[in-house]
């Protein structure tokens, strides 16, 4: 009998004119034939080696293929198409369908008693199928196989739901996976998969687990009621979540580790028993337009060396922190909103962060910055914190610019022991305690800040605090300032409005530095005109100990600057003016003090709008990760506009033997900014004379901008003695002749090693002398004024009695 490609072969266990088994029909069927199967049970394995279609003549749940051993269907070559057939695998084999080659389409089939295994270069398409009761995996695809799973149901499996390994490629659409004891979807090795419109729930080992080097995309998926982690990615997996919902998760909703990366857009995370998002190792996360609500732990947790970028993302109603940055992790956040967290809204605990245009509302602590890095907080707001608005932890040096704190029940901003934040344009309003609370030995610089309507003194300076407040306003409080007895704050050009008691001291109330190595005279000039200030500033420069060559060089620069003004006023072209300088000198030779004075002098001459000094070093300019350095450098530069940017140990931006160091990016950024703002800022690069040449040679743009080097010589013995004497005069002590002679001998013979601190050593020595003097005087019953003020030879550390 001659058949055609479209011939239909009938199969019936009983009946005339039909094959008794499906296997017999498949053997007889030519390529392209259709095998129509009557209802019944068929104890056989369907083997396809050519393109044949098998259909249940009376529809679904009428034909059951139940082999005694092996899979119910095996495809090696050709194309197998099976519609509305129930395939039941042999229990001991746990394989219901095996596709080792060719292609297989299973439509509206019910697969039980085993999993579907696809290998080699096979192709599989499951359409509207149900996969149940597999002991290991309901579907496992390996090799270079390609699988398409569309509108299927995977349920009640003792193992995993869908597993993709090796270099497999999978597309899963509109599929529901539920009640599996393993993971809902597993992607390993170099396999890649896209899951769209999926629903994954009831998975004991996580909804989606990825490891390896593949790409995984989840779009419009609903992951819910999962006992463990919602989505877990490790290795070097690249994960994308778009418009997904992760709800009622028994662990963390999204966990990334090793070097995995994830991009989330429009994704919602709700009610997690652990963190909303947990990123560790060197993994990275980018989230845009996402929401995390009601996490049991942190909404977003970054640890180890992880990185994250959060854009337009909201975290709310957390039991712990909103966002935590720990270890060496790094966060960049734009327009992040944190609301109603029981601990800190954003907690930078050891890591580093850039926060821009972020808002924290009704958190326990608004922002907690407890790190030795220098996190940047810009254009952010903290509202209604239940305790402190912003907490700067011990030893921290955060940078805050245009930040507001409103309605905190505790202090608006607390600065921990030995912390040194740099704060500009901070506004604190309606604090339940202090607006600004500086704890023991805290310092920092506060410019153009406003502190108002606090329940307790607006500014509190605890023991041994030494902050600088410049052009700040305290208003509408009963008491403006409270000071511990040994606090030494500097107030410059600050004012009060509607303050009953505790006015801020005038700048004259703070003793000025008198030697060439002091680190902290104020930048403001009390509102005086430049013409009035310039003689006093030049006199202050002249009074510095030593530094004769520096004074001549700075004087020459002042003369040129004056000539510039006069020629411009006369309508003439300005002569060349080298604004940017290199200060080459050893530690303690007065570089910072002269830089501060130089900025104030240029301000008095009208060449700088503010004349303030912003100090920076490698730690302030250079980040630890790709993309981190440029923003940090720009933020520091922006603070210095109108004044002087002083880069200490500038050569550290060019480490020896590390040509690809991030310091090169900082230098390139500086060169560009110096060109863009050539008339708005002066940059002074400072460091050891022997190393500054390496810094200048590192970038062609530096050599053309730093054309003037001012050398700071070490102090000689007589100059060091004069520094000690000036310190003594400032603190109302006096040295007798014998003590002065012993000091001169000491400084003449002291070893000038790399650790010698010049004027800094002189000041530290004077402090030690006063301690020994106090010990000696304590043994005197009723000391006279001369005894209280007189320093003798036996008050010198190397001559003091043991």
C-alpha positions in Angstrom: 0.0 0.0 0.0 1.4 3.4 -1.0 1.0 6.1 1.7 1.3 9.9 1.6 3.0 12.3 4.0 -0.4 13.3 5.4 -1.7 9.8 6.0 -3.5 9.2 9.3 -2.8 5.9 11.1 -5.3 4.7 13.7 -4.3 2.9 16.9 -6.7 0.9 19.0 -6.2 -1.9 21.5 -9.2 -3.7 19.9 -10.9 -3.1 16.6 -10.7 -3.7 12.9 -8.4 -1.8 10.6 -6.1 -0.3 13.3 -2.6 -0.8 14.8 -2.8 -2.5 18.2 0.1 -0.4 19.7 1.4 3.1 19.1 4.8 1.7 18.6 3.6 -0.3 15.7 2.0 2.7 14.1 5.2 4.8 14.6 7.2 2.1 12.8 4.8 2.1 9.9 4.3 5.9 9.8 6.1 7.8 7.0 7.6 11.2 7.8 4.8 13.7 8.4 2.2 11.2 9.3 -0.4 11.5 12.0 -1.0 8.7 14.5 -4.6 9.0 16.0 -4.9 6.9 19.2 -8.2 5.6 20.6 -8.8 5.8 24.4 -7.0 3.3 26.5 -3.8 2.4 28.4 -0.7 1.6 26.3 2.1 -0.1 28.2 4.9 0.9 25.9 7.6 3.6 25.2 7.0 5.8 22.2 10.2 6.1 20.2 10.5 8.8 17.6 13.1 8.9 14.9 11.3 10.8 12.2 8.7 13.6 12.2 5.4 12.1 13.3 2.5 13.5 15.2 0.6 11.4 17.9 -2.8 12.7 19.0 -5.5 11.4 21.4 -8.5 10.9 19.2 -11.0 11.7 21.9 -9.1 14.4 23.6 -7.2 14.9 26.9 -7.2 12.3 29.7 -8.3 9.4 27.4 -5.0 8.0 26.3 -2.4 6.9 28.9 1.1 5.7 27.9 2.5 3.7 30.8 5.7 1.7 30.1 6.9 -0.9 32.6 10.4 0.4 32.4 12.1 3.5 30.9 10.5 6.7 29.8 7.1 7.0 28.2 8.5 8.9 25.2 12.0 9.0 23.7 13.1 11.2 20.8 16.5 10.8 19.1 16.0 12.3 15.7 13.3 13.9 13.7 10.4 15.8 15.2 8.0 14.3 17.7 4.7 16.0 18.2 2.3 14.7 20.9 -1.0 16.2 21.7 -3.4 15.6 24.6 -1.7 12.4 25.7 -1.0 11.4 29.3 2.5 10.2 29.7 3.3 8.2 32.8 7.0 7.3 33.6 8.1 4.1 35.2 8.4 4.8 38.9 11.9 3.4 39.3 13.4 5.4 36.4 12.0 8.9 37.2 12.1 9.8 33.5 8.9 10.4 31.6 10.3 12.0 28.5 13.8 11.8 27.1 14.8 14.0 24.2 18.4 13.4 23.2 18.2 14.7 19.7 15.8 16.2 17.1 12.8 18.2 18.4 9.8 17.4 20.5 6.5 19.4 20.8 4.2 18.3 23.6 0.9 20.1 23.7 -1.8 19.8 26.3 -0.2 16.7 27.7 -0.2 15.5 31.3 3.3 14.2 32.4 3.6 12.3 35.7 5.8 9.7 37.4 9.1 11.3 36.3 10.8 14.3 34.7 11.5 15.5 31.2 15.2 15.2 30.3 16.5 17.1 27.3 20.2 16.8 26.3 22.6 17.2 23.4 21.4 19.7 20.8 17.8 18.7 21.1 14.8 21.1 20.9 11.8 20.9 23.2 8.5 22.8 23.3 6.0 22.3 26.1 2.7 24.0 25.5 -0.2 23.9 28.0 1.3 20.8 29.7 1.1 19.7 33.3 4.2 18.2 34.9 3.6 16.4 38.3 5.3 14.1 40.8 8.8 14.0 39.5 11.3 12.8 42.2 14.2 14.9 41.0 13.4 17.6 38.4 10.2 18.1 36.5 12.2 19.4 33.5 16.0 19.2 33.1 17.6 20.7 30.1 21.4 20.4 29.4 24.0 20.3 26.7 23.3 22.9 24.1 19.6 22.1 24.0 16.9 24.7 23.6 13.6 24.5 25.6 10.4 26.5 25.4 7.9 26.2 28.2 4.6 27.9 27.5 1.5 28.2 29.7 2.4 25.0 31.7 1.9 23.9 35.3 4.7 22.3 37.3 3.5 21.0 40.7 3.9 18.5 43.5 7.5 17.5 42.8 9.9 15.9 45.3 12.8 17.6 43.6 13.2 20.8 41.6 10.8 22.3 39.1 12.8 23.5 36.1 16.6 22.9 35.8 18.8 24.4 33.1 22.5 23.4 32.9 25.5 23.4 30.7 24.9 25.7 27.7 21.2 25.2 27.5 18.8 28.0 26.5 15.3 28.3 27.9 12.3 30.5 27.4 9.5 30.1 30.0 6.3 32.0 29.5 3.0 32.1 31.5 4.0 29.0 33.6 3.0 28.3 37.2 5.4 26.3 39.4 4.2 25.4 42.9 4.6 22.9 45.7 8.1 21.6 44.9 10.5 20.5 47.6 13.5 21.8 45.7 14.0 25.1 43.9 11.3 26.3 41.5 13.8 27.2 38.7 17.5 26.4 38.7 20.0 27.8 36.2 23.6 26.6 36.4 26.9 26.7 34.4 26.6 28.7 31.2 22.9 28.1 30.8 20.6 31.1 30.1 16.9 31.6 30.6 14.1 34.0 30.2 11.0 33.7 32.4 8.0 35.9 31.5 4.7 36.1 33.3 5.6 33.2 35.6 4.1 32.4 39.0 6.4 30.6 41.4 5.2 29.6 44.9 5.5 26.9 47.6 9.2 26.1 46.8 11.1 24.8 49.8 14.6 25.6 48.4 13.9 28.9 46.8 11.9 30.2 43.8 14.8 30.9 41.4 18.4 29.7 42.0 21.1 30.8 39.6 24.9 30.0 39.6 27.5 30.0 36.9 28.1 32.4 34.1 24.8 32.6 32.3 22.2 35.4 31.7 18.8 35.1 33.5 15.8 37.4 32.9 12.6 37.4 34.9 9.9 39.7 33.6 6.4 40.2 35.1 6.9 37.3 37.4 5.1 36.7 40.7 7.2 34.9 43.3 5.3 34.4 46.5 4.8 32.1 49.6 8.3 30.7 49.3 9.9 29.1 52.3 13.5 30.1 51.6 15.2 32.7 49.4 13.0 34.2 46.6 15.7 34.7 44.0 19.3 33.7 44.6 22.2 34.4 42.2 25.9 33.5 42.6 28.9 32.9 40.5 29.1 35.4 37.6 25.4 35.2 36.7 23.9 38.3 35.1 20.3 38.6 36.3 17.5 41.0 35.2 14.2 41.4 37.0 11.7 43.6 35.3 8.2 44.3 36.7 8.4 41.4 39.1 6.6 40.9 42.5 8.3 39.0 45.3 5.8 38.6 48.2 5.7 36.7 51.4 9.2 35.3 51.2 10.5 33.0 54.0 14.0 34.3 53.6 15.6 37.1 51.6 13.7 38.2 48.5 16.8 38.8 46.3 20.2 37.5 47.3 23.4 38.1 45.3 26.8 36.7 46.1 30.3 36.0 44.6 30.5 38.2 41.4 26.8 38.0 40.3 25.1 41.1 39.1 21.5 42.1 39.0 19.4 44.8 37.3 16.0 45.4 38.8 13.3 47.7 37.3 9.8 48.3 38.5 10.0 45.4 40.9 8.2 45.1 44.3 9.4 43.2 47.3 6.9 42.8 50.1 6.9 40.9 53.5 10.2 39.1 53.7 11.4 37.1 56.7 14.9 38.3 56.2 16.4 41.1 54.1 14.6 42.5 51.1 17.8 42.5 49.0 21.1 41.0 50.3 24.2 41.6 48.3 27.7 40.3 49.4 31.0 39.2 47.9 31.8 41.5 44.9 28.3 41.2 43.6 26.5 44.3 42.2 23.0 45.5 42.1 21.2 48.2 40.1 17.6 49.0 41.1 15.3 51.5 39.4 11.8 52.3 40.4 11.6 49.5 42.9 9.8 49.2 46.2 10.7 47.2 49.3 8.1 47.0 52.1 7.8 45.2 55.4 11.2 43.4 55.4 12.0 41.6 58.7 15.6 42.7 58.5 17.2 45.4 56.3 15.4 46.5 53.1 18.7 46.5 51.2 21.8 45.0 52.8 25.3 45.5 51.2 28.2 43.6 52.7 31.8 42.6 52.0 32.9 44.3 48.7 29.4 44.5 47.1 28.3 47.5 45.1 24.8 48.9 44.5 23.1 51.7 42.6 19.6 52.6 43.7 17.5 55.0 41.6 14.0 56.2 42.5 13.6 53.3 44.9 11.5 53.2 48.1 12.0 51.2 51.3 9.3 51.4 53.9 8.0 49.8 57.1 11.1 47.8 57.9 11.8 46.1 61.2 15.4 47.1 61.1 17.5 49.4 58.8 16.1 50.7 55.5 19.5 50.4 53.7 22.7 49.0 55.3 26.1 49.5 53.8 28.6 47.3 55.7 32.2 46.0 55.4 33.8 47.4 52.3 30.6 47.8 50.3 29.7 50.9 48.3 26.3 52.4 47.6 25.3 55.1 45.1 21.7 56.3 45.7 19.6 58.8 43.8 16.1 59.8 44.9 15.8 56.9 47.4 13.0 57.2 49.9 13.1 55.4 53.2 10.1 55.6 55.5 9.1 54.0 58.8 12.1 51.9 59.7 12.6 50.8 63.3 16.4 51.3 63.2 18.4 53.6 60.9 16.9 54.7 57.6 20.2 54.5 55.8 23.1 53.0 57.8 26.6 53.3 56.4 28.4 51.0 58.8 32.0 50.5 57.6 31.2 50.9 53.9 31.0 53.9 51.7 28.2 55.8 50.0 27.0 58.6 47.8 23.5 59.7 48.7 21.9 62.4 46.5 18.4 63.8 46.7 17.3 61.0 49.2 14.6 61.4 51.8 14.3 59.5 55.1 11.0 59.8 57.0 9.9 58.5 60.4 13.0 56.3 60.9 14.6 55.6 64.3 17.8 57.3 63.2 17.6 59.1 59.8 21.1 58.7 58.5 23.9 56.8 60.4 27.4 57.4 59.0 29.7 55.1 61.0 32.7 54.6 58.7 36.3 55.6 58.2 35.5 56.3 54.6 34.1 59.7 53.7 30.5 59.2 52.5 28.9 62.0 50.5 25.4 63.2 51.4 24.0 65.9 49.1 20.6 67.5 48.7 19.0 65.0 51.1 16.3 65.4 53.8 15.6 63.6 57.1 12.1 64.2 58.5 10.6 63.1 61.8 13.3 60.8 63.1 12.2 59.2 66.4 15.7 59.8 67.8 18.6 61.4 66.0 18.3 62.9 62.5 21.9 62.3 61.4 24.5 60.4 63.4 28.1 60.6 62.4 30.0 57.8 64.2 33.3 57.9 66.0 36.3 58.7 63.8 34.1 59.3 60.7 34.7 62.1 58.2 31.4 62.4 56.2 30.8 65.1 53.6 27.3 66.7 53.8 26.1 69.4 51.4 22.6 71.0 51.4 21.0 68.5 53.8 18.0 69.3 56.0 16.8 67.6 59.2 13.3 68.5 60.4 11.3 67.3 63.4 13.7 64.8 65.0 12.8 63.9 68.5 16.4 63.7 69.6 19.3 65.8 68.3 19.2 67.0 64.7 22.8 66.0 64.1 25.1 64.1 66.4 28.9 64.0 65.8 30.6 61.1 67.6 34.0 61.1 69.4 36.9 62.2 67.2 34.6 62.4 64.2 35.5 65.2 61.7 32.6 65.7 59.2 32.7 68.5 56.6 29.2 70.1 56.5 27.9 72.9 54.3 24.4 74.3 54.1 22.9 72.0 56.7 19.5 73.1 58.0 18.2 71.6 61.3 14.7 72.7 62.4 12.6 71.6 65.4 14.9 69.1 67.0 13.7 67.7 70.3 17.2 68.0 71.8 20.2 69.8 70.3 20.2 70.9 66.7 23.9 70.0 66.6 25.4 67.8 69.3 29.2 67.3 69.3 30.3 64.5 71.6 33.7 64.1 73.3 36.7 65.2 71.2 34.5 65.7 68.1 35.4 68.3 65.5 34.5 69.1 61.9 33.8 72.0 59.8 30.3 73.5 59.5 29.7 76.2 56.9 26.6 78.3 56.2 24.4 76.1 58.4 21.1 77.0 60.0 20.1 75.7 63.4 16.7 76.7 64.7 13.8 75.9 67.1 15.5 73.2 69.1 14.2 72.3 72.5 17.7 72.4 74.1 20.7 74.6 73.3 21.0 74.7 69.5 24.7 73.9 69.4 26.3 71.7 72.2 30.0 71.2 72.3 31.0 68.4 74.6 34.4 67.8 76.4 37.5 68.5 74.2 35.5 69.3 71.1 37.0 71.6 68.5 34.6 72.2 65.6 34.8 75.2 63.2 31.5 77.0 62.5 31.6 79.5 59.7 28.8 81.8 58.6 26.2 79.8 60.5 22.9 81.1 61.9 21.3 80.0 65.1 17.7 81.2 65.5 14.5 81.0 67.5 15.8 79.1 70.5 15.9 79.8 74.2 19.7 79.1 74.3 22.1 79.2 71.4 25.2 77.5 72.8 26.3 75.2 75.6 29.9 74.4 76.1 31.9 71.9 78.1 34.6 73.5 80.1 37.4 72.3 77.8 35.6 72.7 74.5 37.5 74.9 72.0 35.1 75.7 69.1 35.9 78.3 66.5 33.0 80.6 65.5 33.7 82.8 62.4 31.1 85.2 61.1 28.2 83.4 62.8 25.1 85.1 64.0 22.0 84.6 66.1 18.3 85.7 65.7 15.7 85.6 68.4 18.0 83.8 70.8 17.4 84.5 74.5 20.7 83.4 76.0 24.0 81.8 75.0 25.1 84.0 72.0 27.8 82.6 69.7 31.3 83.9 70.4 32.8 86.4 68.0 35.9 85.2 66.1 38.1 87.2 68.4 37.0 85.0 71.3 39.0 82.1 69.8 42.8 82.5 70.2 44.4 82.6 66.7 47.3 80.4 65.7 50.6 82.1 66.2 53.2 79.7 64.6 53.7 78.5 61.1 52.3 75.0 61.7 48.9 75.6 63.1 46.1 73.7 61.4 43.0 75.8 62.3 42.5 79.5 62.0 39.1 80.6 60.7 38.4 81.3 57.0 35.8 84.0 57.5 36.6 87.7 57.9 33.8 89.0 59.9 32.2 90.9 57.0 35.1 93.4 56.7 36.0 94.8 53.3 39.0 93.5 51.4 40.8 96.8 51.7 40.4 96.7 55.5 41.5 93.1 55.8 44.5 93.0 53.5 47.0 94.8 55.7 46.0 92.6 58.7 46.3 89.4 56.6 49.7 90.4 55.3 50.9 91.2 58.8 49.6 87.8 60.0 51.7 86.2 57.2 54.8 88.3 58.2 54.4 87.2 61.9 54.7 83.5 61.1 57.9 82.0 62.4 60.6 81.4 59.8 59.4 80.7 56.2 61.3 83.7 54.8 61.4 82.2 51.2 57.7 81.4 51.4 56.9 85.0 52.5 58.8 86.4 49.6 57.1 84.2 47.1 53.6 84.8 48.5 54.4 88.5 48.6 55.4 88.4 44.9 52.1 86.7 44.1 50.2 89.4 46.0 52.0 92.1 44.0 51.1 90.4 40.7 47.5 90.0 41.9 47.3 93.7 42.8 48.7 94.6 39.4 46.1 92.5 37.7 43.4 94.5 39.5 44.9 97.8 38.6 45.4 97.0 34.9 41.9 95.6 34.6 40.6 98.8 36.3 42.5 100.8 33.7 41.1 98.8 30.8 44.4 97.0 30.2 45.1 93.4 29.6 46.0 91.4 32.7 49.5 90.0 33.0 50.0 86.2 33.3 48.9 85.0 36.7 49.7 81.5 38.0 46.8 80.8 40.4 47.5 77.2 41.1 50.6 76.4 43.3 52.7 73.5 44.4 53.7 73.7 48.1 56.8 71.5 48.5 57.9 70.8 52.0 58.2 68.3 54.8 55.5 67.8 57.4 55.0 70.6 60.0 56.5 73.4 57.9 53.4 75.5 57.7 51.9 74.5 54.3 48.3 74.3 55.5 48.5 77.6 57.4 50.0 79.5 54.5 47.4 78.0 52.1 44.6 79.2 54.4 46.1 82.7 54.6 46.6 82.7 50.8 43.0 82.1 50.2 41.9 84.8 52.5 44.4 87.2 50.9 43.0 86.5 47.4 39.5 87.0 48.8 40.6 90.3 50.2 42.0 91.2 46.8 38.7 90.3 45.2 40.1 87.4 43.2 38.2 84.7 45.1 34.6 85.1 46.1 34.9 83.4 49.5 38.6 82.5 50.2 37.8 79.5 52.3 40.0 76.4 52.5 38.9 72.9 51.7 41.4 70.2 52.6 41.5 66.9 50.7 43.8 63.9 50.5 43.8 60.6 48.5 41.1 59.1 50.8 38.8 62.0 50.0 39.3 62.0 46.3 39.8 58.4 45.3 37.2 55.7 45.5 37.7 52.0 45.8 35.6 50.9 42.8 35.1 51.7 39.2 33.0 54.8 38.8 33.5 55.9 42.4 36.4 58.3 42.0 35.0 60.9 39.6 31.9 61.8 41.7 34.0 62.0 44.9 36.5 64.3 43.3 33.8 66.5 41.8 32.0 66.8 45.1 35.2 67.9 46.9 36.0 70.4 44.1 32.5 71.8 44.3 32.9 72.6 48.0 36.1 74.5 47.2 34.5 76.8 44.5 35.2 80.4 45.5 38.2 79.3 47.6 41.3 77.1 47.9 41.4 73.3 47.4 44.4 72.1 49.3 45.4 68.6 48.3 47.8 67.2 51.0 50.3 64.5 50.0 49.2 65.0 46.4 51.8 62.5 45.1 49.8 59.7 46.7 47.4 60.0 43.8 50.3 58.5 41.7 51.5 55.4 43.6 54.8 54.1 42.5 54.5 51.1 40.2 50.7 51.3 39.8 49.9 53.0 36.5 46.3 51.9 36.5 45.5 53.1 40.0 42.2 55.1 40.4 44.3 58.1 41.4 44.8 58.8 37.7 41.0 59.2 37.3 41.0 61.7 40.2 43.9 63.7 38.5 42.1 63.7 35.1 38.9 64.9 36.8 40.8 67.7 38.6 42.5 68.9 35.4 39.1 69.1 33.7 37.5 70.9 36.6 40.4 73.3 36.9 39.9 74.3 33.3 36.1 74.6 33.6 36.4 76.8 36.7 39.7 78.5 36.1 38.6 81.8 37.7 36.6 80.3 40.6 39.1 78.3 42.5 42.8 78.0 43.4 44.3 74.5 43.7 47.3 73.9 45.9 49.1 70.6 45.7 51.3 69.9 48.7 53.7 67.2 49.7 57.3 66.1 50.1 59.7 67.9 47.7 61.1 64.7 46.4 57.7 63.3 45.4 55.9 66.3 44.0 57.7 66.1 40.6 56.2 62.6 40.1 52.8 64.1 40.7 53.2 67.0 38.2 54.7 64.6 35.6 51.7 62.2 35.9 49.4 64.2 33.6 50.3 66.8 30.9 47.5 69.0 32.1 49.1 69.4 35.5 52.4 70.8 34.3 50.6 73.6 32.4 48.5 74.5 35.4 51.1 74.2 38.2 53.9 76.4 37.0 54.9 77.8 40.4 56.5 75.8 43.2 56.9 77.3 46.6 59.4 75.5 48.8 58.9 75.3 52.6 62.2 74.8 54.3 62.6 72.9 57.5 62.7 75.1 60.7 66.1 75.5 62.2 66.8 75.1 65.9 66.3 78.8 66.8 63.0 78.9 64.8 61.7 75.8 66.6 62.5 77.4 70.0 60.6 80.6 68.9 57.6 78.4 68.1 57.7 76.9 71.6 58.0 80.4 73.0 55.0 81.6 71.0 52.9 78.7 72.3 54.0 79.6 75.8 52.9 83.2 75.3 49.6 82.2 73.9 48.8 80.0 76.9 50.3 82.4 79.5 53.5 80.5 80.3 57.1 81.7 80.1 60.4 79.9 79.7 63.4 80.8 81.8 66.8 81.3 80.2 68.0 77.8 81.2 65.0 76.1 79.7 65.4 78.1 76.5 69.1 77.2 76.2 68.3 73.5 76.8 65.6 73.6 74.1 68.0 75.2 71.7 70.5 72.5 72.3 67.9 69.8 71.9 66.6 71.1 68.6 70.1 71.5 67.3 71.0 67.9 67.9 67.6 66.1 67.4 67.6 63.6 64.5 66.0 65.0 61.4 64.5 61.6 60.2 61.5 61.1 58.0 59.4 61.1 61.2 60.5 64.5 62.3 57.5 66.9 62.4 59.2 70.3 62.5 56.7 72.8 64.1 54.3 70.0 64.9 57.0 68.4 67.1 57.6 71.8 68.7 54.0 72.1 69.7 53.7 68.6 70.9 56.9 69.1 73.0 55.4 72.2 74.6 52.2 70.3 75.5 54.4 67.6 77.2 56.3 70.4 79.0 53.0 71.8 80.4 52.0 68.3 81.6 55.3 67.9 83.5 55.0 71.4 84.8 51.5 70.6 86.2 52.9 67.4 87.9 55.7 69.5 89.5 53.4 72.3 90.7 50.9 69.8 92.1 53.4 69.1 94.9 53.6 72.8 95.8 51.2 73.8 98.6 50.3 77.3 97.6 52.0 78.1 94.3 52.7 81.7 93.3 51.8 83.2 90.0 55.4 83.0 88.9 55.4 79.3 89.8 52.1 78.7 87.9 53.5 80.3 84.8 57.2 79.5 84.8 58.7 76.7 82.7 62.0 75.4 84.0 64.7 73.0 82.8 63.2 70.2 84.9 59.9 70.5 82.9 61.7 69.3 79.8 60.9 65.6 79.1 64.6 64.5 78.7 65.7 66.5 81.9 62.7 65.9 84.1 63.4 64.0 87.3 62.2 60.4 87.1 
